Amino acid sequence: MPVIEKARLVQGTPVPTIATDLGYANLSVFISMFRRALGETP
């Protein structure tokens, strides 16, 4: 995940908005990939 997207999470941007902006059509897939990459959920 790009640093800018991590910053958006810290700023309170809704997770579904970030997932859509990154091209994920399915929120569950985004959460799974996030967990796999960072070891925690968004």
KOLMIDREN-914978 format. One record per atom (N, C-alpha, C): residue in one letter; x, y, z; residue number from 1; atom name; chain. Coordinates in Angstrom, 2 decimals. Atoms other than C-alpha are relative to their C-alpha. Example, Ala and Ser with C-alpha at 12.3 -4.5 7.8 and 13.67 -1.06 7.14 Angstrom:
% residues 2
{'A' {0.89 -1.19 0.00} 1 'N' 'A'},
{'A' {12.30 -4.50 7.80} 1 'CA' 'A'},
{'A' {0.90 1.20 0.00} 1 'C' 'A'},
{'S' {-0.82 -1.19 -0.06} 2 'N' 'A'},
{'S' {13.67 -1.06 7.14} 2 'CA' 'A'},
{'S' {-0.77 1.09 0.73} 2 'C' 'A'},
***
This chain:
% residues 42
{'M' {0.85 -1.17 0.00} 1 'N' 'A'},
{'M' {0.00 0.00 0.00} 1 'CA' 'A'},
{'M' {0.90 1.23 0.00} 1 'C' 'A'},
{'P' {-0.80 -1.23 0.04} 2 'N' 'A'},
{'P' {1.43 3.37 -0.94} 2 'CA' 'A'},
{'P' {-0.13 0.79 1.31} 2 'C' 'A'},
{'V' {-0.02 -0.80 -1.22} 3 'N' 'A'},
{'V' {2.36 5.68 1.92} 3 'CA' 'A'},
{'V' {-1.17 0.97 0.05} 3 'C' 'A'},
{'I' {1.11 -0.96 0.02} 4 'N' 'A'},
{'I' {-0.28 8.19 0.82} 4 'CA' 'A'},
{'I' {-1.31 -0.65 0.44} 4 'C' 'A'},
{'E' {1.22 0.69 -0.41} 5 'N' 'A'},
{'E' {-3.01 5.58 1.32} 5 'CA' 'A'},
{'E' {0.03 -0.29 1.50} 5 'C' 'A'},
{'K' {-0.10 0.18 -1.45} 6 'N' 'A'},
{'K' {-1.72 4.80 4.82} 6 'CA' 'A'},
{'K' {-0.34 1.31 0.71} 6 'C' 'A'},
{'A' {0.29 -1.31 -0.59} 7 'N' 'A'},
{'A' {-1.89 8.52 5.58} 7 'CA' 'A'},
{'A' {-1.50 0.27 -0.04} 7 'C' 'A'},
{'R' {1.44 -0.21 0.10} 8 'N' 'A'},
{'R' {-5.50 8.58 4.38} 8 'CA' 'A'},
{'R' {-0.73 -0.78 1.09} 8 'C' 'A'},
{'L' {0.61 0.77 -1.08} 9 'N' 'A'},
{'L' {-6.37 5.82 6.87} 9 'CA' 'A'},
{'L' {0.15 0.72 1.32} 9 'C' 'A'},
{'V' {-0.26 -0.72 -1.24} 10 'N' 'A'},
{'V' {-4.78 7.81 9.69} 10 'CA' 'A'},
{'V' {-0.90 1.23 0.08} 10 'C' 'A'},
{'Q' {0.83 -1.21 0.03} 11 'N' 'A'},
{'Q' {-6.77 10.89 8.61} 11 'CA' 'A'},
{'Q' {-1.48 -0.31 0.13} 11 'C' 'A'},
{'G' {1.39 0.37 -0.19} 12 'N' 'A'},
{'G' {-10.02 8.95 8.90} 12 'CA' 'A'},
{'G' {-0.79 -0.21 -1.28} 12 'C' 'A'},
{'T' {0.70 0.30 1.25} 13 'N' 'A'},
{'T' {-10.85 8.35 5.23} 13 'CA' 'A'},
{'T' {-0.59 -1.40 0.13} 13 'C' 'A'},
{'P' {0.62 1.32 -0.13} 14 'N' 'A'},
{'P' {-13.33 5.45 5.15} 14 'CA' 'A'},
{'P' {0.74 -1.06 -0.82} 14 'C' 'A'},
{'V' {-0.70 1.11 0.66} 15 'N' 'A'},
{'V' {-11.75 2.10 4.26} 15 'CA' 'A'},
{'V' {-0.61 -0.32 -1.36} 15 'C' 'A'},
{'P' {0.56 0.29 1.33} 16 'N' 'A'},
{'P' {-14.25 1.43 1.42} 16 'CA' 'A'},
{'P' {0.41 1.03 -1.06} 16 'C' 'A'},
{'T' {-0.43 -1.04 0.94} 17 'N' 'A'},
{'T' {-13.27 4.74 -0.20} 17 'CA' 'A'},
{'T' {1.42 -0.25 -0.46} 17 'C' 'A'},
{'I' {-1.39 0.28 0.35} 18 'N' 'A'},
{'I' {-9.58 3.89 -0.09} 18 'CA' 'A'},
{'I' {0.07 -1.23 -0.89} 18 'C' 'A'},
{'A' {-0.01 1.24 0.80} 19 'N' 'A'},
{'A' {-10.24 0.37 -1.42} 19 'CA' 'A'},
{'A' {-0.45 0.28 -1.43} 19 'C' 'A'},
{'T' {0.50 -0.33 1.34} 20 'N' 'A'},
{'T' {-12.26 1.73 -4.35} 20 'CA' 'A'},
{'T' {1.02 0.83 -0.77} 20 'C' 'A'},
{'D' {-1.00 -0.85 0.65} 21 'N' 'A'},
{'D' {-9.64 4.38 -5.11} 21 'CA' 'A'},
{'D' {1.22 -0.80 -0.46} 21 'C' 'A'},
{'L' {-1.13 0.86 0.36} 22 'N' 'A'},
{'L' {-6.99 1.64 -5.23} 22 'CA' 'A'},
{'L' {-0.37 -1.05 -1.04} 22 'C' 'A'},
{'G' {0.42 0.91 1.06} 23 'N' 'A'},
{'G' {-9.06 -0.34 -7.72} 23 'CA' 'A'},
{'G' {-0.62 -1.30 0.48} 23 'C' 'A'},
{'Y' {0.63 1.21 -0.51} 24 'N' 'A'},
{'Y' {-10.57 -2.98 -5.45} 24 'CA' 'A'},
{'Y' {-1.51 0.13 -0.13} 24 'C' 'A'},
{'A' {1.45 0.00 0.14} 25 'N' 'A'},
{'A' {-14.16 -3.79 -6.43} 25 'CA' 'A'},
{'A' {-0.65 -0.69 1.19} 25 'C' 'A'},
{'N' {0.52 0.77 -1.12} 26 'N' 'A'},
{'N' {-14.56 -6.06 -3.41} 26 'CA' 'A'},
{'N' {0.75 0.39 1.27} 26 'C' 'A'},
{'L' {-0.61 -0.46 -1.25} 27 'N' 'A'},
{'L' {-13.91 -4.68 0.08} 27 'CA' 'A'},
{'L' {0.67 -1.14 0.75} 27 'C' 'A'},
{'S' {-0.58 1.15 -0.70} 28 'N' 'A'},
{'S' {-13.26 -8.15 1.50} 28 'CA' 'A'},
{'S' {1.37 -0.36 -0.54} 28 'C' 'A'},
{'V' {-1.30 0.29 0.62} 29 'N' 'A'},
{'V' {-10.42 -8.70 -0.96} 29 'CA' 'A'},
{'V' {1.02 1.04 0.46} 29 'C' 'A'},
{'F' {-0.91 -1.05 -0.47} 30 'N' 'A'},
{'F' {-8.88 -5.35 -0.01} 30 'CA' 'A'},
{'F' {0.43 -0.27 1.43} 30 'C' 'A'},
{'I' {-0.32 0.25 -1.40} 31 'N' 'A'},
{'I' {-9.06 -6.20 3.69} 31 'CA' 'A'},
{'I' {0.93 -1.20 0.13} 31 'C' 'A'},
{'S' {-0.87 1.18 -0.02} 32 'N' 'A'},
{'S' {-7.51 -9.63 3.06} 32 'CA' 'A'},
{'S' {1.42 0.34 -0.44} 32 'C' 'A'},
{'M' {-1.33 -0.38 0.50} 33 'N' 'A'},
{'M' {-4.65 -8.13 1.06} 33 'CA' 'A'},
{'M' {0.70 0.92 0.99} 33 'C' 'A'},
{'F' {-0.56 -0.90 -1.01} 34 'N' 'A'},
{'F' {-4.13 -5.41 3.67} 34 'CA' 'A'},
{'F' {0.56 -0.82 1.16} 34 'C' 'A'},
{'R' {-0.42 0.84 -1.12} 35 'N' 'A'},
{'R' {-3.95 -8.04 6.43} 35 'CA' 'A'},
{'R' {1.24 -0.82 -0.37} 35 'C' 'A'},
{'R' {-1.15 0.79 0.45} 36 'N' 'A'},
{'R' {-1.55 -10.18 4.39} 36 'CA' 'A'},
{'R' {1.27 0.86 -0.08} 36 'C' 'A'},
{'A' {-1.16 -0.88 0.18} 37 'N' 'A'},
{'A' {0.73 -7.22 3.67} 37 'CA' 'A'},
{'A' {0.51 0.60 1.31} 37 'C' 'A'},
{'L' {-0.39 -0.74 -1.20} 38 'N' 'A'},
{'L' {0.71 -5.51 7.06} 38 'CA' 'A'},
{'L' {-0.19 -0.75 1.32} 38 'C' 'A'},
{'G' {0.17 0.79 -1.21} 39 'N' 'A'},
{'G' {-0.30 -8.22 9.53} 39 'CA' 'A'},
{'G' {-1.11 0.46 0.92} 39 'C' 'A'},
{'E' {1.14 -0.49 -0.79} 40 'N' 'A'},
{'E' {-3.38 -6.35 10.77} 40 'CA' 'A'},
{'E' {-1.06 0.51 -0.96} 40 'C' 'A'},
{'T' {1.07 -0.50 0.84} 41 'N' 'A'},
{'T' {-6.72 -5.19 9.48} 41 'CA' 'A'},
{'T' {0.00 1.53 0.00} 41 'C' 'A'},
{'P' {0.04 -1.47 0.06} 42 'N' 'A'},
{'P' {-7.35 -1.61 8.38} 42 'CA' 'A'},
{'P' {-0.90 0.59 1.08} 42 'C' 'A'},
***
